[in-house]
Amino acid sequence: MNTKIEWFLLPITDWPRMEEKLAARAREGWLIRKLWGGFAIYQRIEPVELTFAVAVYPEARIYE
C-alpha cells in the first residue's frame, strides 16, 4: 500500500509536537502529502531523516 490515512488531531498551538510527529512518520517511511479536516494523508517513501516546520495561518479555516 502506497497511501496511509490517519487521524491527526493535534491542535495548531502544539506545533512542536506536530513537527516531531511528521519527522517520526518520515523515519518510518511515510511523507505527509496533505492535512485536511483532522486527517493526515501520507505517501510511502524510503525511510529518511527529515526536519519539518509548521507555519500557522490564523486566517485559515479548518478545511483549507
N, C-alpha and C positions, 0 to 999 in steps of 0.2 A: 504494500500500500504506500503510495507516494504523498498522500494528504492526510492530515490529522486535524480534527476539530475538538476543542476543549473549552470548558467554561473558563473565563478569565475575569474574575470578579474582584480584582484589586482596585481600590479607589485611586483616583489620579493623584491624590495627596500622598500616596505611598509609592511615588515614582522610583525611589531607590530599590524597593523590592521588585517592582516591575522590571527594571533593568537587569537585576540578578536572575529573575525567572527566565527572561528571554535568553540570557547568556547560558544558563543551565540547559535550556532546551537545545541550543546550538551545539553544546558539548555532547548532547545525546543524539545529534544528527537531525534536528528539526529547526528550520529557519522560519521565522514569522513572516507571513505574507500579508495578513490583514487582521486588524482588531475591529470588531463590529458588534455593537449591542450586547456586550458581555461574553462574546465568543472570540477565541483566537483560532486562526486558520494557519496551519504550518505546512511547509513543503519539505519533503525528505532531502537531506544533503549529506555529504560526508561529515562526520563529526569534526568540529573546528572550534577553536577558541576565539570568540568574538566579544567585543565591547559594545553595549547599546547605550543610547542616550534618549531619554523620553522628554519630549517637548510638550508643554502644557499650553493649550489654546483656550482661554476662558470663554471666548465667544462661541466655540463649537458646541453642537448638541450631541447627544449620546449616539445617534445613528449616522453621524457624518464621518 
